[in-house]
């Protein structure tokens, strides 16, 4: 099982591919991001982290944790309705 390794492989190239192939899932997971935000991000991991951190007021580590969960669900073929779980206390 891949648990634990996802954080290590979420680099700029991996995120760009994830964004291009699953933009809808990212949009579902971070519903406060506008279409304009997503257009601006355009697969750029650093810009995504900065934008989400600003919108949700949570640390980057929390965003990466949520991003890992989205990637894991996609990898495992799990269809889910994403609800924002961005709570820095988790």
Backbone bond lengths (Angstrom), bond angles and torsions (degrees), N, CA, C in turn:
res aa  C-N    CA-C-N  psi(-1)  N-CA   C-N-CA  omega(-1)  CA-C   N-CA-C  phi
1 X - - - 1.449 - - 1.524 108.90 -
2 X 1.306 116.46 148.67 1.442 121.69 -171.95 1.525 114.57 -87.90
3 X 1.297 119.88 1.07 1.454 120.44 -173.09 1.520 110.97 -55.23
4 X 1.316 115.08 141.92 1.445 120.58 179.91 1.522 113.66 89.31
5 X 1.313 118.89 -30.35 1.451 121.25 -177.95 1.521 112.96 -86.83
6 X 1.311 118.03 -15.30 1.453 120.30 -175.70 1.518 112.00 -62.68
7 X 1.320 117.71 -38.98 1.461 121.16 -179.79 1.525 110.25 -59.89
8 X 1.305 116.71 -38.87 1.451 121.10 -176.41 1.519 112.51 -70.78
9 X 1.315 118.23 -27.00 1.449 120.17 -176.84 1.526 112.95 -98.48
10 X 1.323 118.87 -0.19 1.459 119.89 179.09 1.529 108.38 -85.20
11 X 1.309 113.21 79.94 1.455 119.89 176.14 1.521 108.59 -104.66
12 X 1.303 116.30 -176.13 1.471 120.66 -176.81 1.521 112.27 -60.06
13 X 1.315 116.85 -42.45 1.470 121.04 -178.29 1.530 110.94 -66.16
14 X 1.336 116.63 -43.72 1.462 121.75 179.81 1.525 110.42 -64.43
15 X 1.346 116.36 -43.09 1.455 119.31 -179.78 1.528 110.83 -65.47
16 X 1.310 117.49 -41.32 1.470 120.44 -179.76 1.526 110.15 -58.53
17 X 1.329 116.51 -43.96 1.472 120.53 178.52 1.534 110.06 -64.44
18 X 1.330 116.68 -46.22 1.462 121.02 178.22 1.528 110.21 -58.17
19 X 1.303 116.90 -45.32 1.461 121.83 -178.51 1.523 110.91 -63.14
20 X 1.324 116.22 -45.14 1.466 119.92 -178.04 1.527 112.09 -66.94
21 X 1.326 117.10 -37.39 1.465 120.87 -176.16 1.528 113.49 -88.47
22 X 1.335 117.15 -24.78 1.468 120.37 -172.51 1.526 112.04 -136.89
23 X 1.306 115.99 38.74 1.464 120.17 179.42 1.531 110.82 -55.52
24 X 1.321 117.20 -36.68 1.462 120.46 -179.99 1.525 111.65 -62.42
25 X 1.329 117.45 -38.25 1.469 120.59 179.08 1.529 110.78 -69.01
26 X 1.316 116.10 -38.44 1.463 120.01 177.24 1.525 109.46 -64.73
27 X 1.315 116.32 -42.04 1.459 120.93 178.11 1.530 111.42 -62.65
28 X 1.324 117.48 -39.15 1.468 121.33 177.48 1.524 111.27 -66.61
29 X 1.317 116.65 -39.21 1.461 120.70 -176.95 1.526 111.72 -72.03
30 X 1.314 117.55 -32.89 1.461 122.46 -179.41 1.519 108.11 -122.63
31 X 1.333 115.21 74.57 1.462 121.58 -171.38 1.533 113.74 -67.23
32 X 1.310 117.86 -17.40 1.465 119.57 178.78 1.527 112.35 -77.82
33 X 1.330 117.52 -11.33 1.462 119.55 177.18 1.524 109.30 -75.02
34 X 1.295 115.99 130.41 1.463 120.98 179.50 1.529 110.08 -82.50
35 X 1.310 115.37 166.94 1.460 119.74 174.34 1.523 110.03 -59.28
36 X 1.317 116.38 -37.67 1.470 120.63 178.34 1.529 110.59 -63.96
37 X 1.354 117.38 -40.09 1.464 121.02 176.55 1.530 110.05 -59.83
38 X 1.336 115.71 -47.38 1.465 120.33 -178.03 1.523 111.35 -64.47
39 X 1.321 116.84 -38.65 1.467 120.42 176.65 1.525 110.39 -62.58
40 X 1.325 116.12 -42.93 1.460 121.19 -179.37 1.535 110.70 -66.26
41 X 1.323 117.12 -42.36 1.469 122.22 -179.11 1.525 110.22 -62.80
42 X 1.311 116.87 -48.68 1.456 123.26 173.26 1.534 114.31 44.07
43 X 1.343 116.55 42.16 1.458 120.16 175.52 1.513 115.35 86.68
44 X 1.323 118.48 6.06 1.460 122.77 -179.24 1.531 108.93 -89.84
45 X 1.334 117.08 112.05 1.466 121.47 -176.23 1.519 112.44 -60.50
46 X 1.322 117.77 -46.76 1.463 120.00 -178.64 1.524 111.58 -60.73
47 X 1.309 116.13 -42.02 1.466 120.81 179.14 1.529 110.50 -67.86
48 X 1.337 116.85 -38.60 1.462 121.08 176.44 1.526 110.27 -59.81
49 X 1.326 116.65 -50.19 1.467 120.91 -178.37 1.527 111.24 -61.29
50 X 1.322 116.50 -43.50 1.464 120.81 179.59 1.530 110.76 -64.26
51 X 1.327 116.66 -43.87 1.470 120.77 -178.21 1.524 111.23 -66.81
52 X 1.327 117.12 -48.44 1.467 120.46 -179.42 1.524 110.62 -63.43
53 X 1.322 116.71 -41.61 1.459 120.50 178.59 1.527 110.71 -60.07
54 X 1.327 116.46 -40.49 1.464 120.14 178.96 1.517 113.25 -69.05
55 X 1.317 116.41 -40.11 1.465 121.02 -178.33 1.526 111.37 -71.68
56 X 1.336 116.34 -45.71 1.467 120.78 -174.63 1.528 114.11 -94.14
57 X 1.329 116.55 -11.06 1.482 121.17 179.74 1.533 111.78 58.01
58 X 1.331 115.99 45.70 1.467 121.21 177.52 1.528 109.01 -128.29
59 X 1.331 116.40 157.54 1.464 120.10 179.72 1.532 112.18 -67.79
60 X 1.300 114.77 154.48 1.466 121.44 179.63 1.525 111.40 -57.66
61 X 1.316 117.86 -35.13 1.470 121.24 -179.71 1.522 111.10 -59.06
62 X 1.331 116.53 -38.16 1.470 121.51 179.08 1.529 109.85 -68.37
63 X 1.307 116.29 -41.47 1.465 120.85 179.14 1.519 110.11 -63.00
64 X 1.327 116.74 -43.80 1.464 120.05 178.76 1.526 111.20 -62.77
65 X 1.326 117.24 -37.26 1.465 121.19 177.28 1.526 110.85 -61.71
66 X 1.327 116.04 -43.90 1.460 120.59 178.27 1.524 111.29 -67.87
67 X 1.317 116.22 -38.33 1.458 120.82 178.28 1.523 110.48 -63.34
68 X 1.332 116.56 -39.64 1.467 121.46 175.33 1.526 110.70 -59.59
69 X 1.329 116.95 -41.63 1.468 120.98 -179.48 1.525 110.71 -64.97
70 X 1.317 117.32 -40.73 1.463 120.71 177.29 1.522 109.54 -62.69
71 X 1.342 116.59 -47.36 1.465 120.85 -179.78 1.520 110.90 -61.27
72 X 1.321 116.95 -42.37 1.471 120.92 -179.88 1.523 110.99 -62.64
73 X 1.325 117.09 -44.71 1.472 120.61 178.52 1.515 111.12 -60.68
74 X 1.311 116.92 -41.50 1.464 120.85 178.25 1.527 109.68 -65.17
75 X 1.330 117.12 -47.00 1.469 121.73 -179.33 1.521 112.05 -59.56
76 X 1.328 115.95 -36.08 1.458 120.59 -177.61 1.526 112.54 -91.02
77 X 1.317 116.45 2.09 1.460 120.48 178.00 1.510 113.67 71.17
78 X 1.305 116.18 26.12 1.460 120.70 -179.18 1.515 108.88 -89.32
79 X 1.320 115.87 122.62 1.454 120.69 173.47 1.507 107.61 -94.48
80 X 1.307 116.15 127.48 1.451 119.99 -178.74 1.510 109.62 -145.68
81 X 1.292 115.78 154.71 1.447 120.34 169.31 1.513 105.58 -86.62
82 X 1.308 115.75 121.79 1.454 119.25 -178.71 1.512 109.32 -83.17
83 X 1.292 114.64 137.33 1.454 119.28 172.13 1.512 106.49 -126.12
84 X 1.300 116.81 138.14 1.457 119.15 -177.63 1.526 110.95 -58.69
85 X 1.310 115.31 123.55 1.455 121.12 178.97 1.525 109.08 -119.77
86 X 1.308 116.47 23.95 1.444 120.83 -174.43 1.524 110.37 -74.33
87 X 1.291 115.72 89.18 1.444 123.05 179.26 1.519 107.39 -126.30
88 X 1.315 118.95 112.64 1.462 120.25 -176.16 1.528 113.93 -63.06
89 X 1.316 117.52 -12.66 1.463 120.05 178.75 1.506 112.96 -82.92
90 X 1.348 117.69 -9.73 1.475 120.44 -178.60 1.503 110.98 -74.26
